[in-house]
Amino acid sequence: MAIMQRCCLLPGSHEKTPDSEGSLLDNSTILYGSGMSDGNGHNHHNLPTLIVGGGAGSIKGNRHLVYPREQETPITNLFLDLLEKFDIPLESFGDSTRNLNVLAG
């Protein structure tokens, strides 16, 4: 089975699995994406990225966020936000420019 097919099955199985006061999906954070948007040019800008799960209430879901292409927002800005949700606050990470602060639940 291809990786994308497995990725699509995972949230469904997590949602059906009881965990604490919700489901395993409610208490998980799954990040799926690629480190390059153009493998030929080794371009790491404008990366399609999927975050699934509620992060034990720390992540607000049911949204589709798009950043303007001109901004070339580094993916590491999103990683800073994720790390903060895991109680690992950092000033910077890789080529980050700021914490996006978009995941708050």
C-alpha positions in Angstrom: 0.0 0.0 0.0 1.3 3.5 -0.9 2.4 5.9 1.8 -0.3 8.4 1.1 -3.0 5.7 1.3 -1.6 4.7 4.7 -1.5 8.3 5.8 -5.2 8.7 5.0 -6.2 5.5 7.0 -4.3 6.4 10.1 -6.5 9.3 11.4 -9.6 7.1 10.9 -8.2 4.3 13.0 -7.0 6.8 15.6 -10.4 8.4 15.8 -12.0 4.9 16.6 -9.5 4.1 19.3 -10.6 5.3 22.8 -7.9 7.1 24.8 -8.3 9.0 28.1 -11.3 11.4 27.8 -11.5 11.2 24.0 -10.0 9.3 21.1 -6.4 8.6 20.2 -6.8 11.2 17.4 -7.8 13.8 20.0 -4.6 13.1 21.9 -2.2 12.8 19.0 -0.4 15.1 16.6 0.5 13.7 13.2 2.6 15.8 10.8 2.8 14.8 7.2 4.6 16.6 4.4 7.7 16.9 2.5 11.0 18.8 3.0 11.0 20.0 -0.6 8.3 21.4 -2.9 10.5 21.0 -5.9 13.0 18.1 -5.7 14.7 19.1 -8.9 15.5 22.6 -7.7 15.8 21.6 -4.0 13.3 24.2 -3.2 12.0 24.2 0.4 9.5 27.0 0.1 5.7 26.7 -0.2 5.5 23.2 1.3 2.1 21.5 1.5 1.9 20.2 5.1 -0.8 18.4 6.9 -1.3 18.4 10.7 -3.9 15.9 12.0 -5.0 15.4 15.6 -6.0 17.5 18.5 -2.7 17.4 20.4 -4.5 16.7 23.7 -6.5 19.9 23.2 -3.6 22.1 22.3 -4.3 22.2 18.6 -7.3 23.8 16.9 -8.4 21.8 13.9 -10.9 22.0 11.0 -8.9 24.7 9.3 -7.0 25.2 6.0 -4.3 27.8 6.3 -2.5 29.3 3.4 0.4 31.8 3.6 1.1 34.2 0.7 3.7 32.8 -1.6 5.6 36.1 -1.5 6.2 35.7 2.2 8.1 32.4 1.8 7.3 31.4 5.3 9.8 28.8 6.5 8.4 25.5 7.6 10.5 25.9 10.7 8.2 28.7 11.9 5.5 26.0 12.1 7.9 23.7 13.8 8.4 26.3 16.5 4.7 26.4 17.1 4.5 22.6 17.3 7.5 22.4 19.7 5.8 24.9 22.0 2.7 22.7 22.1 5.0 19.9 23.3 6.3 22.1 26.1 9.6 22.7 24.2 9.7 26.5 23.8 12.6 27.7 21.6 13.6 31.2 20.4 14.5 29.8 17.0 14.9 26.6 15.1 16.8 26.2 11.8 16.0 29.1 9.5 12.9 30.2 11.4 12.0 33.8 11.6 9.1 33.7 14.1 6.6 31.4 15.8 3.5 31.3 13.7 1.2 30.9 16.8 -1.6 29.4 14.6 -2.1 26.0 16.3 -3.6 27.1 19.6 -6.6 25.0 20.7 
